[in-house]
Amino acid sequence: MQLKKELGKNIQKYRKLNKITQEKLAEAVGLEINSISSIETGKYFPSPDNLVKIATVLNISLSELFEFNEEYSCEDYLTEINKKINLIKNDKTKLSAINSFIKTLY
């Protein structure tokens, strides 16, 4: 699955549309420039907190970051989400933030 790459392409697209450099985005989000570059090339998946910050800086909704031209199956998304949740399964604060976001979807 290419979720990280597609997300990275969208972040880059919206960053350029807003005429924001990687340096300015990194500064606004609180990341290093090389982290933004790694996100945009699909090598790194940002944390849920950083996804929210990126969307805010780019003046778009979080869901717009995940609107791709290519169609992914529900199973692909669930697999990717479960991998990320397993990485933070002991962090109550992050799980609470994700739960709050999910509640806004329905």
N, CA, C and O atoms as a MOPAC input file, in Angstrom:
PM7 MOZYME 1SCF
protein

 N      0.84700 1    -1.18900 1     0.00000 1
 C      0.00000 1     0.00000 1     0.00000 1
 C      0.88500 1     1.24200 1     0.00000 1
 O      1.97500 1     1.23800 1     0.57100 1
 N      0.42400 1     2.26300 1    -0.62000 1
 C      1.18500 1     3.48600 1    -0.81500 1
 C      0.62400 1     4.65100 1     0.00600 1
 O      0.78100 1     5.80700 1    -0.38800 1
 N     -0.01300 1     4.37300 1     1.11300 1
 C     -0.66700 1     5.42500 1     1.89200 1
 C      0.30200 1     6.53800 1     2.27000 1
 O     -0.02700 1     7.71500 1     2.12000 1
 N      1.48900 1     6.18800 1     2.75800 1
 C      2.46100 1     7.20800 1     3.15800 1
 C      2.86700 1     8.07700 1     1.97300 1
 O      3.01200 1     9.29200 1     2.10900 1
 N      3.05100 1     7.45300 1     0.81000 1
 C      3.45400 1     8.22100 1    -0.36900 1
 C      2.34600 1     9.15500 1    -0.84000 1
 O      2.60300 1    10.30800 1    -1.18500 1
 N      1.12000 1     8.65600 1    -0.85300 1
 C     -0.00600 1     9.48700 1    -1.27800 1
 C     -0.23800 1    10.64400 1    -0.31100 1
 O     -0.50700 1    11.76900 1    -0.73200 1
 N     -0.13200 1    10.36300 1     0.97800 1
 C     -0.26400 1    11.41600 1     1.98300 1
 C      0.82800 1    12.46300 1     1.77400 1
 O      0.56300 1    13.66500 1     1.79600 1
 N      2.04700 1    11.99300 1     1.57400 1
 C      3.16800 1    12.90900 1     1.34400 1
 C      2.95700 1    13.79000 1     0.12700 1
 O      3.25700 1    14.98400 1     0.15800 1
 N      2.43900 1    13.20400 1    -0.94500 1
 C      2.15700 1    13.98300 1    -2.15600 1
 C      1.12100 1    15.06600 1    -1.87100 1
 O      1.25500 1    16.20000 1    -2.33100 1
 N      0.08900 1    14.70800 1    -1.11000 1
 C     -0.94300 1    15.69400 1    -0.78700 1
 C     -0.39000 1    16.81400 1     0.07600 1
 O     -0.70700 1    17.98300 1    -0.14800 1
 N      0.42700 1    16.47600 1     1.05300 1
 C      1.02100 1    17.51300 1     1.90400 1
 C      1.86700 1    18.44700 1     1.05500 1
 O      1.78900 1    19.66700 1     1.20200 1
 N      2.67400 1    17.87800 1     0.17000 1
 C      3.50000 1    18.70300 1    -0.70600 1
 C      2.63800 1    19.58200 1    -1.61600 1
 O      2.92800 1    20.76400 1    -1.80300 1
 N      1.58300 1    19.00100 1    -2.17700 1
 C      0.69100 1    19.75100 1    -3.07200 1
 C      0.07800 1    20.95400 1    -2.34500 1
 O      0.11700 1    22.07600 1    -2.85100 1
 N     -0.48500 1    20.71400 1    -1.16500 1
 C     -1.11800 1    21.81000 1    -0.43200 1
 C     -0.09100 1    22.81300 1     0.09500 1
 O     -0.38200 1    24.00600 1     0.18500 1
 N      1.09500 1    22.34500 1     0.44000 1
 C      2.15100 1    23.25800 1     0.88700 1
 C      2.51800 1    24.21300 1    -0.24000 1
 O      2.65300 1    25.41800 1    -0.02600 1
 N      2.68000 1    23.66500 1    -1.44500 1
 C      3.03900 1    24.50200 1    -2.58800 1
 C      1.90000 1    25.43200 1    -2.97800 1
 O      2.13900 1    26.58200 1    -3.34700 1
 N      0.65400 1    24.94500 1    -2.89900 1
 C     -0.48900 1    25.81100 1    -3.19900 1
 C     -0.55600 1    27.00300 1    -2.24700 1
 O     -0.98100 1    28.09400 1    -2.62800 1
 N     -0.13200 1    26.78100 1    -1.01200 1
 C     -0.12200 1    27.85200 1    -0.01400 1
 C      1.17300 1    28.66600 1    -0.03300 1
 O      1.35800 1    29.58600 1     0.76400 1
 N      2.07100 1    28.30500 1    -0.96800 1
 C      3.35700 1    29.00400 1    -1.10700 1
 C      4.14300 1    29.00400 1     0.20800 1
 O      4.67700 1    30.02600 1     0.63900 1
 N      4.19200 1    27.83000 1     0.82300 1
 C      4.91800 1    27.63800 1     2.07400 1
 C      6.11400 1    26.73400 1     1.78100 1
 O      5.96900 1    25.69400 1     1.13700 1
 N      7.27400 1    27.12600 1     2.24800 1
 C      8.46000 1    26.29200 1     2.07100 1
 C      8.44500 1    25.15000 1     3.08500 1
 O      7.72700 1    25.19500 1     4.08400 1
 N      9.25000 1    24.13200 1     2.80800 1
 C      9.38600 1    23.04500 1     3.78000 1
 C      9.90200 1    23.58900 1     5.10100 1
 O      9.49100 1    23.13400 1     6.16800 1
 N     10.79200 1    24.55100 1     5.03300 1
 C     11.35700 1    25.15700 1     6.24000 1
 C     10.26900 1    25.82700 1     7.09000 1
 O     10.22500 1    25.64000 1     8.30600 1
 N      9.40000 1    26.60200 1     6.44900 1
 C      8.32500 1    27.28600 1     7.19100 1
 C      7.31300 1    26.29100 1     7.75500 1
 O      6.83200 1    26.46100 1     8.87500 1
 N      6.99000 1    25.25300 1     6.97800 1
 C      6.07000 1    24.23300 1     7.47400 1
 C      6.68500 1    23.51400 1     8.66800 1
 O      6.01600 1    23.28900 1     9.67700 1
 N      7.95200 1    23.15800 1     8.55200 1
 C      8.63900 1    22.47400 1     9.64700 1
 C      8.62400 1    23.32500 1    10.91300 1
 O      8.35300 1    22.82800 1    12.00600 1
 N      8.91300 1    24.59600 1    10.75300 1
 C      8.92800 1    25.51900 1    11.89300 1
 C      7.54400 1    25.63200 1    12.53300 1
 O      7.41700 1    25.60800 1    13.75700 1
 N      6.52400 1    25.75200 1    11.71300 1
 C      5.15600 1    25.91200 1    12.22200 1
 C      4.65900 1    24.65700 1    12.93900 1
 O      3.89200 1    24.74300 1    13.89700 1
 N      5.10000 1    23.49900 1    12.46900 1
 C      4.65100 1    22.22900 1    13.04000 1
 C      5.53600 1    21.80800 1    14.21800 1
 O      5.11200 1    21.03400 1    15.07600 1
 N      6.76100 1    22.32100 1    14.24800 1
 C      7.69400 1    21.94500 1    15.30400 1
 C      8.51800 1    20.72400 1    14.95300 1
 O      8.87200 1    19.92900 1    15.82300 1
 N      8.82400 1    20.57900 1    13.66100 1
 C      9.63600 1    19.46500 1    13.18000 1
 C     10.88700 1    19.99600 1    12.49200 1
 O     10.99900 1    21.18900 1    12.21100 1
 N     11.81600 1    19.10100 1    12.22700 1
 C     12.99900 1    19.43400 1    11.44400 1
 C     12.62100 1    19.42100 1     9.96000 1
 O     11.67400 1    18.74300 1     9.56000 1
 N     13.36100 1    20.16800 1     9.15700 1
 C     13.10000 1    20.21800 1     7.72100 1
 C     13.21200 1    18.82700 1     7.11100 1
 O     12.40600 1    18.46000 1     6.25600 1
 N     14.20800 1    18.04700 1     7.54400 1
 C     14.37100 1    16.71100 1     6.97000 1
 C     13.18500 1    15.81100 1     7.30300 1
 O     12.90600 1    14.86900 1     6.56200 1
 N     12.48200 1    16.08300 1     8.40300 1
 C     11.27100 1    15.31000 1     8.73100 1
 C     10.16100 1    15.62700 1     7.74000 1
 O      9.46100 1    14.72400 1     7.28300 1
 N      9.99400 1    16.90000 1     7.40600 1
 C      8.98200 1    17.28600 1     6.41500 1
 C      9.31900 1    16.65300 1     5.07200 1
 O      8.43300 1    16.14800 1     4.38300 1
 N     10.58600 1    16.67800 1     4.70000 1
 C     11.00700 1    16.06100 1     3.44700 1
 C     10.69800 1    14.56400 1     3.45600 1
 O     10.21100 1    14.02200 1     2.46400 1
 N     10.98000 1    13.90300 1     4.57000 1
 C     10.71200 1    12.46300 1     4.67700 1
 C      9.21600 1    12.16300 1     4.62700 1
 O      8.80400 1    11.13700 1     4.08600 1
 N      8.41300 1    13.04800 1     5.18600 1
 C      6.95000 1    12.87600 1     5.12700 1
 C      6.48600 1    13.02900 1     3.67800 1
 O      5.70600 1    12.21700 1     3.18000 1
 N      6.96800 1    14.06700 1     3.01100 1
 C      6.52400 1    14.33500 1     1.64400 1
 C      6.96200 1    13.25300 1     0.65200 1
 O      6.30400 1    13.04900 1    -0.36800 1
 N      8.05200 1    12.57000 1     0.94000 1
 C      8.51000 1    11.51000 1     0.04000 1
 C      7.95300 1    10.14600 1     0.43600 1
 O      8.22600 1     9.14700 1    -0.23000 1
 N      7.18300 1    10.10000 1     1.50400 1
 C      6.54900 1     8.84800 1     1.90700 1
 C      7.42200 1     7.91900 1     2.71300 1
 O      7.09100 1     6.74400 1     2.87400 1
 N      8.53500 1     8.42100 1     3.22700 1
 C      9.42300 1     7.59100 1     4.04500 1
 C      8.97400 1     7.54800 1     5.49700 1
 O      9.30200 1     6.61700 1     6.23200 1
 N      8.22300 1     8.55900 1     5.90200 1
 C      7.84500 1     8.73000 1     7.30300 1
 C      6.37100 1     9.11100 1     7.36900 1
 O      5.89600 1     9.91100 1     6.56300 1
 N      5.64900 1     8.53800 1     8.32900 1
 C      4.24400 1     8.87800 1     8.53400 1
 C      4.15000 1     9.76700 1     9.76600 1
 O      4.60700 1     9.37000 1    10.83800 1
 N      3.57300 1    10.95300 1     9.64400 1
 C      3.51000 1    11.85400 1    10.79400 1
 C      2.58200 1    11.33600 1    11.89100 1
 O      1.64900 1    10.57700 1    11.63000 1
 N      2.85700 1    11.75600 1    13.10100 1
 C      2.00100 1    11.38600 1    14.22900 1
 C      0.63600 1    12.04000 1    14.05700 1
 O      0.50600 1    12.99800 1    13.29400 1
 N     -0.38300 1    11.54300 1    14.75000 1
 C     -1.70200 1    12.18000 1    14.67200 1
 C     -1.65000 1    13.66700 1    15.05000 1
 O     -2.30000 1    14.49000 1    14.40600 1
 N     -0.88800 1    14.00800 1    16.07900 1
 C     -0.77100 1    15.41100 1    16.47900 1
 C     -0.17100 1    16.25900 1    15.36200 1
 O     -0.64200 1    17.36200 1    15.08600 1
 N      0.87800 1    15.73000 1    14.71900 1
 C      1.51600 1    16.47800 1    13.63700 1
 C      0.63900 1    16.55400 1    12.39800 1
 O      0.69700 1    17.53900 1    11.66200 1
 N     -0.16900 1    15.53300 1    12.15700 1
 C     -1.12400 1    15.59800 1    11.03900 1
 C     -2.09100 1    16.76300 1    11.23600 1
 O     -2.37700 1    17.51200 1    10.30100 1
 N     -2.58700 1    16.90400 1    12.45600 1
 C     -3.50900 1    18.00700 1    12.75400 1
 C     -2.80800 1    19.34800 1    12.56100 1
 O     -3.37900 1    20.26900 1    11.97700 1
 N     -1.58200 1    19.46100 1    13.04600 1
 C     -0.82300 1    20.70900 1    12.89900 1
 C     -0.57400 1    21.02800 1    11.42500 1
 O     -0.72600 1    22.17300 1    10.99800 1
 N     -0.19200 1    20.01500 1    10.65300 1
 C      0.07300 1    20.22300 1     9.22400 1
 C     -1.19000 1    20.70900 1     8.51400 1
 O     -1.14300 1    21.66900 1     7.74500 1
 N     -2.30900 1    20.05000 1     8.76900 1
 C     -3.56700 1    20.45900 1     8.13700 1
 C     -3.92500 1    21.89400 1     8.51900 1
 O     -4.38000 1    22.66700 1     7.67700 1
 N     -3.72100 1    22.24400 1     9.77500 1
 C     -4.03100 1    23.60100 1    10.24500 1
 C     -3.16200 1    24.63500 1     9.53200 1
 O     -3.66700 1    25.65400 1     9.06200 1
 N     -1.86600 1    24.37600 1     9.45300 1
 C     -0.95400 1    25.31000 1     8.78200 1
 C     -1.30100 1    25.44700 1     7.30000 1
 O     -1.18400 1    26.52900 1     6.72500 1
 N     -1.73000 1    24.34000 1     6.68700 1
 C     -2.05100 1    24.36500 1     5.26000 1
 C     -3.48200 1    24.84600 1     4.98100 1
 O     -3.90900 1    24.90400 1     3.82700 1
 N     -4.20900 1    25.18300 1     6.03300 1
 C     -5.57300 1    25.70000 1     5.91700 1
 C     -6.52400 1    24.73000 1     5.21600 1
 O     -7.34800 1    25.12900 1     4.39200 1
 N     -6.39100 1    23.45200 1     5.56100 1
 C     -7.26500 1    22.43500 1     4.99900 1
 C     -7.76600 1    21.53800 1     6.13400 1
 O     -7.22100 1    21.54900 1     7.23800 1
 N     -8.79800 1    20.77300 1     5.84500 1
 C     -9.29400 1    19.82100 1     6.83200 1
 C     -8.37600 1    18.60700 1     6.84900 1
 O     -7.68600 1    18.31300 1     5.87200 1
 N     -8.38400 1    17.92400 1     7.95200 1
 C     -7.58100 1    16.71700 1     8.07200 1
 C     -7.98400 1    15.68900 1     7.01600 1
 O     -7.13700 1    14.99100 1     6.45900 1
 N     -9.27100 1    15.60700 1     6.75300 1
 C     -9.73900 1    14.62100 1     5.77100 1
 C     -9.20300 1    14.91400 1     4.37200 1
 O     -9.00300 1    13.98700 1     3.58700 1
 N     -8.96900 1    16.18000 1     4.04900 1
 C     -8.45000 1    16.52000 1     2.71200 1
 C     -7.05900 1    15.94100 1     2.48200 1
 O     -6.68300 1    15.65900 1     1.34500 1
 N     -6.29600 1    15.76300 1     3.55900 1
 C     -4.97500 1    15.16400 1     3.41000 1
 C     -5.06200 1    13.71800 1     2.92500 1
 O     -4.11700 1    13.18700 1     2.34300 1
 N     -6.21100 1    13.09200 1     3.17500 1
 C     -6.37600 1    11.68300 1     2.83500 1
 C     -7.29000 1    11.46600 1     1.62700 1
 O     -7.76900 1    10.35300 1     1.40800 1
 N     -7.53000 1    12.49900 1     0.85700 1
 C     -8.30400 1    12.36000 1    -0.37200 1
 C     -7.32600 1    12.11900 1    -1.51800 1
 O     -6.65100 1    13.03700 1    -1.98600 1
 N     -7.26500 1    10.86300 1    -1.95900 1
 C     -6.31400 1    10.46200 1    -2.98200 1
 C     -7.03700 1    10.14700 1    -4.28100 1
 O     -8.22300 1     9.81800 1    -4.28900 1
 N     -6.29900 1    10.25200 1    -5.37200 1
 C     -6.84400 1     9.87900 1    -6.67700 1
 C     -7.06900 1     8.38000 1    -6.76400 1
 O     -8.05100 1     7.92300 1    -7.35000 1
 N     -6.16900 1     7.63000 1    -6.18800 1
 C     -6.25100 1     6.17500 1    -6.23200 1
 C     -7.16300 1     5.67700 1    -5.11600 1
 O     -7.17300 1     6.24300 1    -4.02300 1
 N     -7.91000 1     4.64800 1    -5.37700 1
 C     -8.84300 1     4.09200 1    -4.40100 1
 C     -8.16000 1     2.97700 1    -3.60400 1
 O     -7.58600 1     2.05200 1    -4.17900 1
 N     -8.23100 1     3.07800 1    -2.28100 1
 C     -7.71300 1     2.04300 1    -1.39500 1
 C     -8.88400 1     1.28800 1    -0.78800 1
 O     -9.97500 1     1.83400 1    -0.62500 1
 N     -8.64600 1     0.03900 1    -0.46000 1
 C     -9.70900 1    -0.74800 1     0.14600 1
 C     -9.81600 1    -0.40700 1     1.63000 1
 O     -8.87300 1     0.10700 1     2.23200 1
 N    -10.95500 1    -0.69600 1     2.19700 1
 C    -11.14500 1    -0.49400 1     3.63600 1
 C    -10.13000 1    -1.31600 1     4.41900 1
 O     -9.61100 1    -0.87300 1     5.44300 1
 N     -9.85900 1    -2.49800 1     3.93200 1
 C     -8.88500 1    -3.37600 1     4.60400 1
 C     -7.49300 1    -2.74200 1     4.62200 1
 O     -6.78000 1    -2.85000 1     5.62000 1
 N     -7.09900 1    -2.08300 1     3.52800 1
 C     -5.80400 1    -1.39800 1     3.47900 1
 C     -5.72300 1    -0.31800 1     4.55100 1
 O     -4.73100 1    -0.21100 1     5.27100 1
 N     -6.78300 1     0.47700 1     4.64500 1
 C     -6.80300 1     1.53400 1     5.64700 1
 C     -6.77600 1     0.97300 1     7.06400 1
 O     -6.04600 1     1.47000 1     7.92200 1
 N     -7.57100 1    -0.06100 1     7.30300 1
 C     -7.61300 1    -0.65800 1     8.64300 1
 C     -6.26000 1    -1.23600 1     9.03700 1
 O     -5.84100 1    -1.10700 1    10.18700 1
 N     -5.58800 1    -1.86100 1     8.11000 1
 C     -4.26300 1    -2.41000 1     8.39100 1
 C     -3.29400 1    -1.31000 1     8.79000 1
 O     -2.56300 1    -1.44500 1     9.77100 1
 N     -3.28800 1    -0.22600 1     8.03400 1
 C     -2.39100 1     0.89500 1     8.32300 1
 C     -2.74100 1     1.54500 1     9.66500 1
 O     -1.84700 1     1.85100 1    10.45400 1
 N     -4.00300 1     1.75200 1     9.92200 1
 C     -4.44100 1     2.35600 1    11.18400 1
 C     -4.06000 1     1.47100 1    12.36300 1
 O     -3.56500 1     1.96200 1    13.37800 1
 N     -4.28800 1     0.17700 1    12.23000 1
 C     -3.95400 1    -0.75100 1    13.32300 1
 C     -2.46200 1    -0.76300 1    13.61600 1
 O     -2.06700 1    -0.85800 1    14.77800 1
 N     -1.62600 1    -0.66800 1    12.58900 1
 C     -0.18000 1    -0.61000 1    12.79500 1
 C      0.18000 1     0.61300 1    13.63800 1
 O      0.98200 1     0.52800 1    14.56800 1
 N     -0.42500 1     1.74500 1    13.29900 1
 C     -0.11000 1     2.98300 1    14.02100 1
 C     -0.64500 1     2.93900 1    15.45000 1
 O      0.02800 1     3.38700 1    16.37900 1
 N     -1.82600 1     2.41400 1    15.62500 1
 C     -2.40900 1     2.33700 1    16.97000 1
 C     -1.56900 1     1.41900 1    17.85400 1
 O     -1.38600 1     1.70300 1    19.03800 1
 N     -1.06200 1     0.33500 1    17.30200 1
 C     -0.21200 1    -0.55700 1    18.09000 1
 C      1.05100 1     0.13300 1    18.57700 1
 O      1.59100 1    -0.22400 1    19.62400 1
 N      1.52600 1     1.12100 1    17.82400 1
 C      2.71400 1     1.86200 1    18.23800 1
 C      2.44500 1     2.76100 1    19.44000 1
 O      3.36100 1     3.08400 1    20.19600 1
 N      1.18400 1     3.16700 1    19.61700 1
 C      0.84700 1     4.08600 1    20.71200 1
 C     -0.15100 1     3.47800 1    21.69700 1
 O     -0.79800 1     4.20500 1    22.45100 1
 N     -0.27800 1     2.16400 1    21.69300 1
 C     -1.32500 1     1.50900 1    22.47700 1
 C     -1.22700 1     1.76500 1    23.97500 1
 O     -2.19800 1     1.53600 1    24.69500 1
 N     -0.09300 1     2.22700 1    24.45800 1
 C      0.05900 1     2.50500 1    25.88600 1
 C      0.07300 1     4.00100 1    26.20100 1
 O      0.35200 1     4.39500 1    27.33300 1
 N     -0.22500 1     4.82600 1    25.21000 1
 C     -0.22100 1     6.27600 1    25.40600 1
 C     -1.66500 1     6.77300 1    25.45700 1
 O     -2.28900 1     7.00700 1    24.42200 1
 N     -2.17700 1     6.92800 1    26.65700 1
 C     -3.58100 1     7.29500 1    26.85400 1
 C     -3.91600 1     8.64200 1    26.20500 1
 O     -5.00500 1     8.80400 1    25.65500 1
 N     -3.00700 1     9.59300 1    26.26200 1
 C     -3.25900 1    10.92600 1    25.70200 1
 C     -3.45200 1    10.85400 1    24.18500 1
 O     -4.39000 1    11.44200 1    23.64500 1
 N     -2.56800 1    10.13700 1    23.51000 1
 C     -2.67800 1    10.03000 1    22.05200 1
 C     -3.90800 1     9.22400 1    21.64000 1
 O     -4.58800 1     9.56300 1    20.67100 1
 N     -4.18400 1     8.15900 1    22.38500 1
 C     -5.37700 1     7.36400 1    22.07300 1
 C     -6.64500 1     8.19200 1    22.27200 1
 O     -7.59600 1     8.08100 1    21.49800 1
 N     -6.65000 1     9.01300 1    23.30700 1
 C     -7.79700 1     9.88400 1    23.54900 1
 C     -7.97000 1    10.88300 1    22.40000 1
 O     -9.09300 1    11.14300 1    21.96700 1
 N     -6.85600 1    11.44400 1    21.90500 1
 C     -6.91700 1    12.39900 1    20.78900 1
 C     -7.46400 1    11.72300 1    19.53300 1
 O     -8.28200 1    12.30100 1    18.81800 1
 N     -7.01300 1    10.50800 1    19.27000 1
 C     -7.49600 1     9.77000 1    18.10600 1
 C     -8.97500 1     9.45400 1    18.26500 1
 O     -9.75100 1     9.59600 1    17.32000 1
 N     -9.36200 1     9.03100 1    19.44900 1
 C    -10.76900 1     8.72600 1    19.71000 1
 C    -11.63900 1     9.97100 1    19.50000 1
 O    -12.71500 1     9.88600 1    18.90700 1
 N    -11.17900 1    11.10400 1    19.97700 1
 C    -11.93500 1    12.34600 1    19.79500 1
 C    -12.08400 1    12.68800 1    18.31700 1
 O    -13.15200 1    13.11000 1    17.87500 1
 N    -11.01200 1    12.50400 1    17.56200 1
 C    -11.09000 1    12.78300 1    16.13500 1
 C    -12.07100 1    11.83300 1    15.44400 1
 O    -12.88400 1    12.25900 1    14.62400 1
 N    -11.99000 1    10.56300 1    15.77900 1
 C    -12.87000 1     9.57900 1    15.15300 1
 C    -14.34800 1     9.91300 1    15.43800 1
 O    -15.20900 1     9.72500 1    14.57900 1
 N    -14.62000 1    10.39600 1    16.62200 1
 C    -15.99900 1    10.76600 1    16.97300 1
 C    -16.53300 1    11.87800 1    16.07800 1
 O    -17.74200 1    11.97100 1    15.86500 1
 N    -15.64800 1    12.72000 1    15.55400 1
 C    -16.09900 1    13.82300 1    14.68800 1
 C    -16.50100 1    13.32300 1    13.30400 1
 O    -17.12800 1    14.05400 1    12.53700 1
 N    -16.14200 1    12.08600 1    12.98400 1
 C    -16.42000 1    11.54900 1    11.65400 1
 C    -17.82700 1    10.97200 1    11.50200 1
 O    -18.29800 1    10.75900 1    10.38500 1
 N    -18.48600 1    10.72500 1    12.61700 1
 C    -19.83100 1    10.15400 1    12.51900 1
 C    -20.80200 1    10.89400 1    13.37900 1
 O    -21.98300 1    10.54700 1    13.41700 1

